[in-house]
Amino acid sequence: MRDYAQLTAVAEALITIAATATLLRRWQ
């Protein structure tokens, strides 16, 4: 379960980064 939780945390981080990048592109 530790690995699964770790992967979930990484996935959430990647989604957050992708969303932020998308917003920055829209603002530019």
RAFEN-V525644 format. One record per run of one state. SS is the DSSP state (A for helix, B for strand, O for the rest). FROM is the first residue (numbers start at 1). TO is the last residue. If there is no record, write none. Layout:
# RAFEN-V525644
SS:FROM:TO + SS:FROM:TO
This chain:
# RAFEN-V525644
O:1:1 + A:2:27 + O:28:28
